[in-house]
Amino acid sequence: MNTFRKTERLCGRNNLQTLYREGHKFVVWPLRVTWSKNHSDPQTAVLVWAPKSLFKRAVKRNLLKRRIREAYRLNKQTIEDKGWHIAFNYMDKTVQPYAVIERAVQKAVRKLTQT
């Protein structure tokens, strides 16, 4: 089902610290993807992040986060029940169109399924 529920959102200080401390990283421009295996929960959880240092206006940050979440929601079928924690960090200094972001998310999901 193509939904993005609260249970699919990665939150909690301990989860985030573990992800960034022990996780693996790769770049699919304009995204940096950090992922780690979660042994306690079979549900994949995702964090979407656009930095305030690059986009001072919240409107642009929210626009980017909406685009990344939507692209993930439509392309998550293959990694939905793997039990991973995944963070999508936007790295570009300009706001990219949705098509570019969706291609990056598709490449990231393909790369994650190969690992």
TORVOZA-910019 format. One record per residue: residue number from 1; x, y, z of N, C-alpha, C in turn. Coordinates in nm, 2 decimals. Each point is the difference from the previous one (the first is absolute). Example, Ala and Ser with C-alpha at 12.3 -4.5 7.8 and 13.67 -1.06 7.14 Angstrom:
<recs>
<rec resi="1" n_x="1.32" n_y="-0.57" n_z="0.78" ca_x="-0.09" ca_y="0.12" ca_z="0.00" c_x="0.09" c_y="0.12" c_z="0.00"/>
<rec resi="2" n_x="-0.04" n_y="0.11" n_z="-0.07" ca_x="0.09" ca_y="0.11" ca_z="0.00" c_x="-0.08" c_y="0.11" c_z="0.08"/>
</recs>
This chain:
<recs>
<rec resi="1" n_x="0.08" n_y="-0.12" n_z="0.00" ca_x="-0.08" ca_y="0.12" ca_z="0.00" c_x="0.09" c_y="0.12" c_z="0.00"/>
<rec resi="2" n_x="-0.04" n_y="0.10" n_z="-0.08" ca_x="0.08" ca_y="0.13" ca_z="-0.01" c_x="-0.04" c_y="0.10" c_z="0.10"/>
<rec resi="3" n_x="0.04" n_y="-0.02" n_z="0.13" ca_x="-0.03" ca_y="0.09" ca_z="0.10" c_x="0.13" c_y="0.03" c_z="0.07"/>
<rec resi="4" n_x="0.01" n_y="0.10" n_z="0.08" ca_x="0.11" ca_y="0.04" ca_z="0.08" c_x="-0.05" c_y="0.03" c_z="0.14"/>
<rec resi="5" n_x="-0.01" n_y="-0.11" n_z="0.09" ca_x="-0.06" ca_y="0.01" ca_z="0.13" c_x="0.10" c_y="0.05" c_z="0.10"/>
<rec resi="6" n_x="-0.05" n_y="0.03" n_z="0.12" ca_x="0.08" ca_y="0.05" ca_z="0.11" c_x="0.10" c_y="-0.11" c_z="0.04"/>
<rec resi="7" n_x="-0.04" n_y="-0.13" n_z="-0.01" ca_x="0.09" ca_y="-0.10" ca_z="0.04" c_x="0.12" c_y="-0.02" c_z="-0.09"/>
<rec resi="8" n_x="-0.01" n_y="0.06" n_z="-0.12" ca_x="0.11" ca_y="-0.01" ca_z="-0.10" c_x="0.10" c_y="0.12" c_z="0.02"/>
<rec resi="9" n_x="-0.03" n_y="0.09" n_z="0.09" ca_x="0.09" ca_y="0.12" ca_z="0.02" c_x="0.10" c_y="-0.03" c_z="0.10"/>
<rec resi="10" n_x="0.12" n_y="0.03" n_z="-0.02" ca_x="0.11" ca_y="-0.03" ca_z="0.09" c_x="0.01" c_y="0.12" c_z="0.10"/>
<rec resi="11" n_x="-0.02" n_y="-0.03" n_z="0.13" ca_x="0.01" ca_y="0.11" ca_z="0.10" c_x="0.06" c_y="-0.06" c_z="0.12"/>
<rec resi="12" n_x="0.04" n_y="0.08" n_z="0.09" ca_x="0.07" ca_y="-0.04" ca_z="0.13" c_x="0.15" c_y="0.02" c_z="-0.01"/>
<rec resi="13" n_x="0.05" n_y="0.06" n_z="0.11" ca_x="0.14" ca_y="0.03" ca_z="0.01" c_x="0.09" c_y="-0.12" c_z="-0.02"/>
<rec resi="14" n_x="-0.04" n_y="-0.11" n_z="0.07" ca_x="0.08" ca_y="-0.12" ca_z="0.00" c_x="0.01" c_y="-0.06" c_z="-0.14"/>
<rec resi="15" n_x="-0.11" n_y="0.00" n_z="-0.07" ca_x="-0.01" ca_y="-0.06" ca_z="-0.13" c_x="0.09" c_y="0.08" c_z="-0.10"/>
<rec resi="16" n_x="-0.01" n_y="0.14" n_z="0.01" ca_x="0.08" ca_y="0.08" ca_z="-0.08" c_x="0.15" c_y="-0.01" c_z="0.03"/>
<rec resi="17" n_x="0.04" n_y="0.00" n_z="0.12" ca_x="0.14" ca_y="-0.01" ca_z="0.04" c_x="0.05" c_y="-0.13" c_z="-0.05"/>
<rec resi="18" n_x="-0.07" n_y="-0.11" n_z="0.02" ca_x="0.05" ca_y="-0.13" ca_z="-0.05" c_x="0.01" c_y="0.00" c_z="-0.15"/>
<rec resi="19" n_x="-0.10" n_y="0.06" n_z="-0.07" ca_x="0.01" ca_y="0.00" ca_z="-0.15" c_x="0.12" c_y="0.08" c_z="-0.05"/>
<rec resi="20" n_x="0.03" n_y="0.12" n_z="0.05" ca_x="0.11" ca_y="0.07" ca_z="-0.05" c_x="0.14" c_y="-0.04" c_z="0.06"/>
<rec resi="21" n_x="0.00" n_y="-0.07" n_z="0.11" ca_x="0.12" ca_y="-0.05" ca_z="0.05" c_x="0.04" c_y="-0.13" c_z="-0.07"/>
<rec resi="22" n_x="-0.09" n_y="-0.10" n_z="-0.02" ca_x="0.03" ca_y="-0.13" ca_z="-0.05" c_x="-0.05" c_y="-0.02" c_z="-0.14"/>
<rec resi="23" n_x="-0.06" n_y="0.10" n_z="-0.06" ca_x="-0.06" ca_y="-0.03" ca_z="-0.13" c_x="0.10" c_y="0.01" c_z="-0.12"/>
<rec resi="24" n_x="-0.04" n_y="-0.05" n_z="-0.11" ca_x="0.07" ca_y="0.01" ca_z="-0.12" c_x="-0.05" c_y="0.11" c_z="-0.09"/>
<rec resi="25" n_x="0.09" n_y="0.07" n_z="-0.07" ca_x="-0.04" ca_y="0.12" ca_z="-0.08" c_x="0.04" c_y="-0.02" c_z="-0.15"/>
<rec resi="26" n_x="-0.09" n_y="0.06" n_z="-0.08" ca_x="0.04" ca_y="0.01" ca_z="-0.14" c_x="-0.08" c_y="0.12" c_z="-0.06"/>
<rec resi="27" n_x="0.05" n_y="0.06" n_z="-0.11" ca_x="-0.06" ca_y="0.12" ca_z="-0.06" c_x="-0.06" c_y="-0.04" c_z="-0.13"/>
<rec resi="28" n_x="-0.13" n_y="0.05" n_z="-0.02" ca_x="-0.07" ca_y="0.00" ca_z="-0.13" c_x="-0.04" c_y="0.14" c_z="-0.01"/>
<rec resi="29" n_x="0.07" n_y="0.08" n_z="-0.08" ca_x="-0.02" ca_y="0.14" ca_z="0.00" c_x="-0.14" c_y="0.03" c_z="-0.04"/>
<rec resi="30" n_x="-0.07" n_y="0.09" n_z="0.07" ca_x="0.04" ca_y="0.09" ca_z="0.10" c_x="-0.03" c_y="-0.05" c_z="0.15"/>
<rec resi="31" n_x="0.00" n_y="-0.13" n_z="0.02" ca_x="-0.03" ca_y="-0.06" ca_z="0.13" c_x="0.12" c_y="-0.07" c_z="0.05"/>
<rec resi="32" n_x="0.02" n_y="0.01" n_z="0.13" ca_x="0.09" ca_y="-0.09" ca_z="0.08" c_x="-0.09" c_y="-0.10" c_z="0.07"/>
<rec resi="33" n_x="0.03" n_y="-0.13" n_z="-0.02" ca_x="-0.09" ca_y="-0.10" ca_z="0.06" c_x="0.09" c_y="-0.07" c_z="0.11"/>
<rec resi="34" n_x="-0.05" n_y="0.00" n_z="0.12" ca_x="0.06" ca_y="-0.07" ca_z="0.11" c_x="-0.10" c_y="-0.11" c_z="0.05"/>
<rec resi="35" n_x="0.05" n_y="-0.12" n_z="0.01" ca_x="-0.08" ca_y="-0.11" ca_z="0.04" c_x="0.07" c_y="-0.10" c_z="0.09"/>
<rec resi="36" n_x="-0.08" n_y="-0.06" n_z="0.08" ca_x="0.05" ca_y="-0.11" ca_z="0.09" c_x="-0.11" c_y="-0.10" c_z="0.02"/>
<rec resi="37" n_x="0.04" n_y="-0.12" n_z="0.04" ca_x="-0.10" ca_y="-0.11" ca_z="0.03" c_x="-0.05" c_y="0.02" c_z="0.14"/>
<rec resi="38" n_x="-0.13" n_y="-0.01" n_z="0.01" ca_x="-0.07" ca_y="0.01" ca_z="0.13" c_x="-0.05" c_y="-0.14" c_z="0.04"/>
<rec resi="39" n_x="0.06" n_y="-0.06" n_z="0.10" ca_x="-0.03" ca_y="-0.13" ca_z="0.04" c_x="-0.12" c_y="-0.02" c_z="0.09"/>
<rec resi="40" n_x="-0.05" n_y="0.11" n_z="0.05" ca_x="-0.12" ca_y="-0.01" ca_z="0.10" c_x="-0.13" c_y="0.01" c_z="-0.07"/>
<rec resi="41" n_x="-0.01" n_y="0.06" n_z="-0.12" ca_x="-0.13" ca_y="0.02" ca_z="-0.06" c_x="0.01" c_y="-0.03" c_z="-0.15"/>
<rec resi="42" n_x="-0.09" n_y="-0.08" n_z="-0.06" ca_x="0.00" ca_y="-0.04" ca_z="-0.14" c_x="-0.05" c_y="0.11" c_z="-0.09"/>
<rec resi="43" n_x="-0.05" n_y="0.11" n_z="0.06" ca_x="-0.05" ca_y="0.11" ca_z="-0.08" c_x="0.12" c_y="0.10" c_z="-0.04"/>
<rec resi="44" n_x="0.01" n_y="0.04" n_z="-0.13" ca_x="0.09" ca_y="0.09" ca_z="-0.04" c_x="-0.04" c_y="0.14" c_z="0.04"/>
<rec resi="45" n_x="0.09" n_y="0.08" n_z="0.06" ca_x="-0.03" ca_y="0.14" ca_z="0.04" c_x="0.09" c_y="0.10" c_z="-0.07"/>
<rec resi="46" n_x="-0.06" n_y="0.11" n_z="-0.04" ca_x="0.07" ca_y="0.10" ca_z="-0.08" c_x="0.00" c_y="0.14" c_z="0.06"/>
<rec resi="47" n_x="0.12" n_y="0.06" n_z="-0.01" ca_x="0.01" ca_y="0.14" ca_z="0.04" c_x="0.03" c_y="0.08" c_z="-0.12"/>
<rec resi="48" n_x="-0.07" n_y="0.12" n_z="-0.02" ca_x="0.03" ca_y="0.09" ca_z="-0.11" c_x="0.04" c_y="0.13" c_z="0.05"/>
<rec resi="49" n_x="0.11" n_y="0.05" n_z="-0.05" ca_x="0.06" ca_y="0.12" ca_z="0.06" c_x="0.05" c_y="0.09" c_z="-0.11"/>
<rec resi="50" n_x="-0.03" n_y="0.13" n_z="0.01" ca_x="0.06" ca_y="0.11" ca_z="-0.08" c_x="0.06" c_y="0.10" c_z="0.09"/>
<rec resi="51" n_x="0.12" n_y="0.03" n_z="-0.01" ca_x="0.07" ca_y="0.08" ca_z="0.10" c_x="-0.03" c_y="0.15" c_z="0.00"/>
<rec resi="52" n_x="-0.01" n_y="0.06" n_z="0.12" ca_x="-0.03" ca_y="0.14" ca_z="0.01" c_x="0.12" c_y="0.08" c_z="-0.04"/>
<rec resi="53" n_x="0.12" n_y="-0.05" n_z="0.01" ca_x="0.11" ca_y="0.07" ca_z="-0.05" c_x="0.00" c_y="0.03" c_z="-0.15"/>
<rec resi="54" n_x="-0.06" n_y="-0.08" n_z="-0.08" ca_x="-0.01" ca_y="0.02" ca_z="-0.14" c_x="-0.13" c_y="0.08" c_z="-0.04"/>
<rec resi="55" n_x="-0.11" n_y="-0.02" n_z="0.07" ca_x="-0.13" ca_y="0.06" ca_z="-0.03" c_x="-0.05" c_y="0.07" c_z="0.12"/>
<rec resi="56" n_x="0.02" n_y="0.13" n_z="0.01" ca_x="-0.04" ca_y="0.07" ca_z="0.12" c_x="-0.16" c_y="0.01" c_z="0.01"/>
<rec resi="57" n_x="-0.07" n_y="0.00" n_z="-0.11" ca_x="-0.14" ca_y="0.00" ca_z="0.00" c_x="-0.06" c_y="-0.13" c_z="0.02"/>
<rec resi="58" n_x="-0.09" n_y="-0.01" n_z="0.10" ca_x="-0.07" ca_y="-0.13" ca_z="0.03" c_x="-0.08" c_y="-0.05" c_z="-0.12"/>
<rec resi="59" n_x="-0.05" n_y="0.09" n_z="-0.08" ca_x="-0.08" ca_y="-0.04" ca_z="-0.11" c_x="0.07" c_y="-0.09" c_z="-0.10"/>
<rec resi="60" n_x="0.13" n_y="0.04" n_z="-0.03" ca_x="0.08" ca_y="-0.08" ca_z="-0.09" c_x="0.04" c_y="-0.14" c_z="0.06"/>
<rec resi="61" n_x="0.03" n_y="0.01" n_z="0.13" ca_x="0.03" ca_y="-0.13" ca_z="0.07" c_x="-0.11" c_y="-0.09" c_z="0.00"/>
<rec resi="62" n_x="-0.12" n_y="0.05" n_z="0.03" ca_x="-0.12" ca_y="-0.08" ca_z="0.00" c_x="-0.04" c_y="-0.06" c_z="-0.14"/>
<rec resi="63" n_x="0.03" n_y="0.09" n_z="-0.10" ca_x="-0.03" ca_y="-0.05" ca_z="-0.14" c_x="0.09" c_y="-0.11" c_z="-0.04"/>
<rec resi="64" n_x="0.13" n_y="0.01" n_z="0.04" ca_x="0.09" ca_y="-0.11" ca_z="-0.03" c_x="-0.03" c_y="-0.13" c_z="0.08"/>
<rec resi="65" n_x="-0.04" n_y="0.01" n_z="0.12" ca_x="-0.03" ca_y="-0.11" ca_z="0.08" c_x="-0.13" c_y="-0.07" c_z="-0.05"/>
<rec resi="66" n_x="-0.10" n_y="0.08" n_z="-0.05" ca_x="-0.12" ca_y="-0.06" ca_z="-0.06" c_x="0.04" c_y="-0.07" c_z="-0.12"/>
<rec resi="67" n_x="0.08" n_y="0.05" n_z="-0.08" ca_x="0.04" ca_y="-0.07" ca_z="-0.13" c_x="0.07" c_y="-0.13" c_z="0.03"/>
<rec resi="68" n_x="0.09" n_y="0.00" n_z="0.09" ca_x="0.08" ca_y="-0.12" ca_z="0.04" c_x="-0.10" c_y="-0.11" c_z="0.05"/>
<rec resi="69" n_x="-0.08" n_y="0.05" n_z="0.10" ca_x="-0.10" ca_y="-0.10" ca_z="0.05" c_x="-0.09" c_y="-0.06" c_z="-0.10"/>
<rec resi="70" n_x="-0.05" n_y="0.08" n_z="-0.09" ca_x="-0.09" ca_y="-0.04" ca_z="-0.11" c_x="0.07" c_y="-0.10" c_z="-0.09"/>
<rec resi="71" n_x="0.13" n_y="0.03" n_z="-0.04" ca_x="0.07" ca_y="-0.09" ca_z="-0.08" c_x="0.03" c_y="-0.14" c_z="0.07"/>
<rec resi="72" n_x="0.03" n_y="0.01" n_z="0.13" ca_x="0.02" ca_y="-0.12" ca_z="0.08" c_x="-0.13" c_y="-0.08" c_z="0.01"/>
<rec resi="73" n_x="-0.11" n_y="0.07" n_z="0.02" ca_x="-0.13" ca_y="-0.07" ca_z="0.02" c_x="-0.04" c_y="-0.08" c_z="-0.12"/>
<rec resi="74" n_x="0.04" n_y="0.05" n_z="-0.12" ca_x="-0.04" ca_y="-0.06" ca_z="-0.13" c_x="0.10" c_y="-0.11" c_z="-0.04"/>
<rec resi="75" n_x="0.12" n_y="-0.01" n_z="0.07" ca_x="0.10" ca_y="-0.09" ca_z="-0.05" c_x="0.05" c_y="-0.09" c_z="0.11"/>
<rec resi="76" n_x="-0.08" n_y="-0.02" n_z="0.11" ca_x="0.05" ca_y="-0.07" ca_z="0.12" c_x="-0.03" c_y="-0.15" c_z="0.00"/>
<rec resi="77" n_x="-0.07" n_y="-0.05" n_z="-0.10" ca_x="-0.05" ca_y="-0.14" ca_z="0.01" c_x="0.10" c_y="-0.10" c_z="0.02"/>
<rec resi="78" n_x="0.12" n_y="0.01" n_z="-0.05" ca_x="0.10" ca_y="-0.10" ca_z="0.01" c_x="0.08" c_y="0.00" c_z="0.13"/>
<rec resi="79" n_x="0.00" n_y="0.11" n_z="0.07" ca_x="0.07" ca_y="0.01" ca_z="0.13" c_x="-0.09" c_y="0.02" c_z="0.12"/>
<rec resi="80" n_x="-0.13" n_y="-0.02" n_z="-0.02" ca_x="-0.10" ca_y="0.03" ca_z="0.10" c_x="0.01" c_y="-0.08" c_z="0.13"/>
<rec resi="81" n_x="0.03" n_y="-0.13" n_z="-0.01" ca_x="0.00" ca_y="-0.08" ca_z="0.12" c_x="0.14" c_y="-0.06" c_z="0.03"/>
<rec resi="82" n_x="0.10" n_y="0.08" n_z="-0.03" ca_x="0.14" ca_y="-0.05" ca_z="0.02" c_x="0.05" c_y="0.03" c_z="0.14"/>
<rec resi="83" n_x="-0.06" n_y="0.09" n_z="0.07" ca_x="0.04" ca_y="0.03" ca_z="0.14" c_x="0.12" c_y="0.09" c_z="0.00"/>
<rec resi="84" n_x="0.01" n_y="0.10" n_z="-0.09" ca_x="0.11" ca_y="0.09" ca_z="-0.01" c_x="-0.04" c_y="0.14" c_z="0.06"/>
<rec resi="85" n_x="0.10" n_y="0.07" n_z="0.04" ca_x="-0.01" ca_y="0.15" ca_z="0.03" c_x="0.07" c_y="0.07" c_z="-0.11"/>
<rec resi="86" n_x="-0.07" n_y="0.09" n_z="-0.06" ca_x="0.05" ca_y="0.07" ca_z="-0.12" c_x="-0.01" c_y="0.15" c_z="0.02"/>
<rec resi="87" n_x="0.10" n_y="0.08" n_z="-0.03" ca_x="-0.01" ca_y="0.15" ca_z="0.00" c_x="0.03" c_y="0.05" c_z="-0.14"/>
<rec resi="88" n_x="-0.08" n_y="0.08" n_z="-0.05" ca_x="0.02" ca_y="0.07" ca_z="-0.13" c_x="0.03" c_y="0.15" c_z="0.04"/>
<rec resi="89" n_x="0.13" n_y="0.04" n_z="-0.03" ca_x="0.04" ca_y="0.13" ca_z="0.03" c_x="0.02" c_y="0.08" c_z="-0.13"/>
<rec resi="90" n_x="-0.07" n_y="0.11" n_z="-0.02" ca_x="0.02" ca_y="0.08" ca_z="-0.12" c_x="0.12" c_y="0.08" c_z="0.00"/>
<rec resi="91" n_x="0.09" n_y="0.00" n_z="-0.10" ca_x="0.13" ca_y="0.06" ca_z="0.00" c_x="0.02" c_y="0.12" c_z="-0.09"/>
<rec resi="92" n_x="-0.09" n_y="0.01" n_z="-0.11" ca_x="0.02" ca_y="0.10" ca_z="-0.10" c_x="-0.03" c_y="0.14" c_z="0.06"/>
<rec resi="93" n_x="0.06" n_y="0.10" n_z="-0.06" ca_x="-0.03" ca_y="0.14" ca_z="0.05" c_x="-0.12" c_y="0.06" c_z="-0.07"/>
<rec resi="94" n_x="-0.05" n_y="-0.06" n_z="-0.10" ca_x="-0.11" ca_y="0.05" ca_z="-0.08" c_x="-0.12" c_y="-0.10" c_z="0.02"/>
<rec resi="95" n_x="-0.12" n_y="0.05" n_z="-0.02" ca_x="-0.12" ca_y="-0.09" ca_z="0.00" c_x="-0.01" c_y="-0.07" c_z="-0.13"/>
<rec resi="96" n_x="0.01" n_y="-0.13" n_z="0.00" ca_x="-0.01" ca_y="-0.08" ca_z="-0.12" c_x="-0.15" c_y="-0.03" c_z="-0.03"/>
<rec resi="97" n_x="-0.04" n_y="-0.02" n_z="-0.12" ca_x="-0.13" ca_y="-0.04" ca_z="-0.03" c_x="-0.03" c_y="-0.15" c_z="0.05"/>
<rec resi="98" n_x="-0.13" n_y="-0.03" n_z="0.01" ca_x="-0.04" ca_y="-0.13" ca_z="0.05" c_x="0.06" c_y="-0.11" c_z="-0.08"/>
<rec resi="99" n_x="0.01" n_y="0.01" n_z="-0.13" ca_x="0.04" ca_y="-0.11" ca_z="-0.09" c_x="0.15" c_y="-0.04" c_z="0.04"/>
<rec resi="100" n_x="0.08" n_y="0.10" n_z="0.03" ca_x="0.14" ca_y="-0.03" ca_z="0.04" c_x="0.01" c_y="-0.07" c_z="0.13"/>
<rec resi="101" n_x="-0.08" n_y="0.05" n_z="0.10" ca_x="-0.01" ca_y="-0.07" ca_z="0.13" c_x="-0.05" c_y="-0.14" c_z="-0.01"/>
<rec resi="102" n_x="-0.10" n_y="-0.02" n_z="-0.08" ca_x="-0.06" ca_y="-0.13" ca_z="-0.01" c_x="0.10" c_y="-0.10" c_z="-0.06"/>
<rec resi="103" n_x="0.07" n_y="0.04" n_z="-0.10" ca_x="0.11" ca_y="-0.08" ca_z="-0.06" c_x="0.10" c_y="-0.04" c_z="0.10"/>
<rec resi="104" n_x="0.04" n_y="0.10" n_z="0.08" ca_x="0.10" ca_y="-0.03" ca_z="0.11" c_x="-0.05" c_y="-0.10" c_z="0.10"/>
<rec resi="105" n_x="-0.13" n_y="0.02" n_z="0.04" ca_x="-0.05" ca_y="-0.10" ca_z="0.10" c_x="-0.02" c_y="-0.14" c_z="-0.07"/>
<rec resi="106" n_x="-0.03" n_y="-0.01" n_z="-0.12" ca_x="-0.01" ca_y="-0.13" ca_z="-0.07" c_x="0.13" c_y="-0.06" c_z="-0.01"/>
<rec resi="107" n_x="0.11" n_y="0.07" n_z="-0.03" ca_x="0.14" ca_y="-0.05" ca_z="0.00" c_x="0.04" c_y="-0.05" c_z="0.14"/>
<rec resi="108" n_x="-0.04" n_y="0.08" n_z="0.10" ca_x="0.04" ca_y="-0.03" ca_z="0.14" c_x="-0.07" c_y="-0.13" c_z="0.04"/>
<rec resi="109" n_x="-0.13" n_y="-0.02" n_z="-0.03" ca_x="-0.08" ca_y="-0.12" ca_z="0.04" c_x="0.06" c_y="-0.12" c_z="-0.08"/>
<rec resi="110" n_x="0.04" n_y="0.02" n_z="-0.12" ca_x="0.06" ca_y="-0.11" ca_z="-0.08" c_x="0.14" c_y="-0.04" c_z="0.07"/>
<rec resi="111" n_x="0.07" n_y="0.10" n_z="0.04" ca_x="0.13" ca_y="-0.03" ca_z="0.06" c_x="-0.02" c_y="-0.07" c_z="0.13"/>
<rec resi="112" n_x="-0.10" n_y="0.04" n_z="0.08" ca_x="-0.03" ca_y="-0.06" ca_z="0.13" c_x="-0.04" c_y="-0.15" c_z="-0.02"/>
<rec resi="113" n_x="-0.08" n_y="-0.03" n_z="-0.10" ca_x="-0.04" ca_y="-0.14" ca_z="-0.02" c_x="0.11" c_y="-0.09" c_z="-0.04"/>
<rec resi="114" n_x="0.11" n_y="0.06" n_z="-0.06" ca_x="0.12" ca_y="-0.08" ca_z="-0.04" c_x="0.09" c_y="-0.03" c_z="0.12"/>
<rec resi="115" n_x="-0.02" n_y="0.07" n_z="0.11" ca_x="0.09" ca_y="-0.02" ca_z="0.12" c_x="-0.05" c_y="-0.11" c_z="0.09"/>
</recs>
